[in-house]
Amino acid sequence: MRVKHRPGWYALRAGMASVLALGTAGLVAASSAAASPAASGGPHCNASISRNNFGTANSGPYGGNQTVWRYTITNSHCMRVRIITYGATVQSISVPDRHGHLKNVALGFKTLDDYVNLDSPPPGTPGFGGPYFGETIGRYANRIGGASFKLNGTTYTLPINNGPNTLHGGFVGWGNRIWQHPTVAVRHGRISLTMSLVAPNGDEGSGLLPNTNNFEPNCSIPPATSTCTGFPAQVTTHITYTLDNGNRLWIRYRAHNDDAHLATVINLTNHTYFNLAGEASGPAYAQRVLINSRAFTPTDANLIPTGAIVPVAGTPFDFRNFHTIGSRISDASAPQGNQLVLAHGYDHNWVLRKAGPTFAGLRFAAAATDPRSGRVLVVWTNEPGVQFYTGNFLDGHLVGISGHTYRQSAGYTFETQHFPNSPNQPNFPSTVLGAGKTFNSTTIFQFGAR
């Protein structure tokens, strides 16, 4: 599909182009242009939201077989986002290039069966250890070392699903759950979709779940005789996706600890893989990335942060200015180059600066550009870190939404987050959510072209 340009779209493009021309200072202009009334202009498309039945899936021990809905949100610039209630997952994001041609820039699957069997399937299924395309990750995004943590004098044990660690919530993380009560709100210049999930006390523990006859799996693979406690406290989470006419996809999380006595830990993120040239367009290593960070958290051989916070200066992890993804990804001889060997590329947490441009009360986190299409992505967040991951474990066995295989370098993530293994690292920003307390987080993925 080709989008006919209007003056408002040129204003949006001009603002985003300043990202390249002026560096981080230009991000303020980019957001201002996108948010201005001129950016809305006359509609190129009719802003709308629709839904269709995407099939039936089993929500595991949390509800059995249920209908999965797919929502399609379109704004007045013809940007289109598709979201499914299975895992509150972003299936696709279609945005115009410099010539107005629309392409999907998010990796994903075509069918619900693919999401169930390949995206992050539980143990005992053929695709165990999937890529988590587009999922909402919880209760704890990223890794918890040793699959355990201590909180208020109690040691909590979790499933071991990534080496000796817990990754992305465990065997049946929130990306394996069907989110409930989807509701739509249409306001001037923006359309929102909200859905919710109730995760019980003992979430991802082994044993009888409250008020059910269902049991979670044991703590390890192959199944062991030991059991695990799971995460403490019932948590009710609402996620709201909003697409506005500034070509911004807002993701808002609100997680409430429903327990009057137990604290828990929480770390939520979205796991969309981007390729600004287009999904299945080939390697993304020529795309340029900037991260608003002076330091990162190196890891051990199990990809658990050591606790150190190391300056990026002089290392392949220095993205304070735009660099192509591939220019230093193989430089094992550089300072901190061993980190690229351990992770098979970039799969690390960058410590975001508190200084720099802001938009809607959020800090600039990262940006990416594609020289071929002219597409630009800018990331804003109130999270303290971002996991930049370059799809290192995509090996060609997955067939994506357009019928092409995904290999290493097919896409990359900007997982805005608290730091990995924070429950076991007292010097990292705390992920503790106290009894009766509420966690709020917002990230914006803003698109444009130059």
Order of alpha helices (4+ residues) and beta strands (2+ residues): alpha-alpha-alpha-beta-beta-beta-beta-beta-beta-beta-beta-beta-beta-beta-beta-beta-beta-beta-beta-beta-beta-beta-beta-beta-beta-beta-alpha-beta-beta-beta-beta-beta-beta-beta-beta-beta-beta
